[in-house]
Amino acid sequence: MGEAKVRRFFFASAIATLLGSTVSQADELTISRSDYAEKLHGFWLGQCIANWTGIITEMDKIGGEGDRGVFYTRKDWGTTVQSKWWGGRTRTETIDWVRRGPDEIWGADDDTDIEYMYQYLLSKHETARLTGEQIRDGWITHIHDENNSPIKNARGQGENFLWVSNQRAHDLMLDGVVPPATSDPANNEFHEMIDAQLTTEIFGLYAPGRPDVGLEIANLPIRTTASGEAALASQFYVIMHSLAVSVDPTASRKSQIQWMAAQARAHMPDESTTAKMYDFVKSRYDAGVPWEQARDDVYTRYQVEQQDGYDVAPRNPVASGINFAASIVSLLFGEGDYQETVKIAVLAGWDSDNPAATWGGLLGFMIGRQGVEEAFGQEFSNRYYIHRTRTGFPVPEGVDNFPDMAAAGVKIVDRVVVDEIGGEILDDQWVIPLTDQPQ
């Protein structure tokens, strides 16, 4: 049995055993397409709220000496702080929810816009699997070259909202390099940075209940910017998103999240640094310490002591590893509550808007648009200004909307269910087999 077959067998067996009442038969999962669209709306909305709230503290608390080494705690929520950005620039900010009402527009950011681009490319090419050439052409078409970008940063320089591995991969693409060579360590010295963790989670949602397929269709997008441990962390998030429809609906949200996380952890080799990071944070959660203590322990163990093989760019605040560990703090200690999880992510440190956006999107998907709005007691904007950061999309004045984005996602799932999984579309339902079909 080949590696891909082994992966499929593992996930199919685990899901069939543990799903319980969500499975219509022993080997099938039935999902309403219209309900799924509402959940995808919640995904985009939940991501945007969390992303923009996380930007307030992004790159502010990163460890080391001075103020930036004094991490936030829960007491800092709602307070006004002197937050530092890239390069140490200071701004006055209040750590609180960023909200956009019905008459406002959510801006794109790098935690959401690459996923938007991948969704557009999948729709444009009518495929479930992008080729390296399609990814390269899409990046070049829709991402500005910072050397001639019409968007300027605070220093008057061209801005394209790419950093570290994303930027290096884009430079390589402009030189004719095609993914996955763009993440080859010989070409990209930033291959173990955070980038793929914030650009590929959505592929799990395109393969509901089938993380084996989610990993396959996400493989090349992940390998566009990540390899090694960074790719492993990205796969963890893809699995989590794929399993979001597979939870026991009678279980608490806390239990659902813990089950999903356990399944995603089982995918990782025990000897990997990423797995050891997960296990360490889980041990601190099980010990009953406050989340702040767990975060401080993560800082000491990995950024200071460089344990468990974490000796690559240990002091880089955008490294995959330290941000993955921080994300597990917010995931476990947030216990499935949208607001609590995102608050912890925002306050935890490092590239804080990334884990916030990741879990905000996942939990937003699980509770749907209505659940997100009920959590905040208000109606939110459903408009998304993709041309704030990217270019060339066929939407009026560069503004799309979550219902249309959700509808596009449903059509991609249609294709994945039929072409990749071997399932069926019956009226408004997907019937998804949880075991491999005969070839």
C-alpha angles and dihedrals in degrees: 000000000000124000094258090050091050090052091049092048092050095051095040092051093046094048095045090051098046107032099082114169097013090071117083091200131008092269105029139076118202119201132180111237093208091050089049091054089056089051092050088053087053090050094057093041094046091049094050095049092048095041095053093042089051093050087070091071100024111140092352102112110036105144130252128092127334130020094327090064093057102088125212123254132198088271090068094064109111094016128118113244141177098248122195124216134194110317092022096280110160129221134172112244139165113225101230142111118302108219132186116195127211092276093051134073132232113231122226119246134179090266090065111016100072089052088051089051093050090050090051092049092050089051095044094050094038091228141121093214123052118212123226090252092051091050092048094048091047093051092049093046099045104030120071120238101239090220091068104015116145087216114085130200127220090280093053093252126134112274128204101164094240126125140179111337095009090053094046092048090050091051089050091050090052086055091053100262114144127210133290087035087062090074097041107126088228089062104028119045089186095060093122096051125109100265104107090047090069100039108047111042090100092069088072089060090054089062104047112198093356110089090167089065092040090058092050096052091042094049100092096039088053092046090052089080109001140061136164117009093356091058090049092053090050091052089054090060093046090054092049091053094046092052094050091097093044099067124114103263091209093058124091118262088247091056092045092053092046091051092049092048092049091053092049091047090052089063093062122084110250091231094056120107090230092057091047090051091053091048092049094051090045089053091054091048091049089049089061098236119152115267090247090060091049090051092049089049089052090053093050097043098046113019096037106026096027093215130171093036094301096142101122113103090331094176096047107111092207095053116128095235104054091044092048090053091048090050091055089053091058093040096053100034092044088060095204097305109131098215097040093047094049093044091055091046091051092049099039097083142230115066089356099170090063100062088037092055093043095053093035088058095045095048091040087057093048095052096032130217092300092051092051093050092046090052090058098033094233146084116255135207115269095198123105124196101211093170090065086085108004136042146213102042118141097238125117110273089343093294123127129175135230097240091056091043090051091049090052089051092052091054090053090051088051088059094044093048094052104032103031106026100031093233133136140247110221111182104297096349139086116216105203122190113221094203131057116274121225112274 
